[in-house]
């Protein structure tokens, strides 16, 4: 069973500058939601952004240990705007 801290550490290993928040959405340790804010997302499509996040998690996805990961990816400017309009709850 995975925990959010494991996923955060994996993502940060590939993207050390990123702000990463991960929550277990079902309590089963295999369905998660993540918010990642990174300068590496600048100029990249959403698909490319998600590929950057999934890369350090490939083995967990391949084995099924990580069944689902919903992603919300932002550049710092996008996150600043989103957090102002929603009080940081996006």
MOVEN-V106994 format. One record per pair of residues at least 24 apart in sequence whose C-alpha atoms are under 6 Angstrom apart, sorted by the first residue. I is the first residue (numbers start at 1). J is the second residue. Records with the same first field share a line. If there is no record, write none. Layout:
I: J  J
//
This chain:
1: 29
2: 29
3: 29
10: 56
30: 66  67
31: 67  68  69
32: 69
33: 69  70  71
34: 71
35: 72  73
36: 73
37: 73  74  75  76
38: 75
39: 75
41: 75
42: 75
//
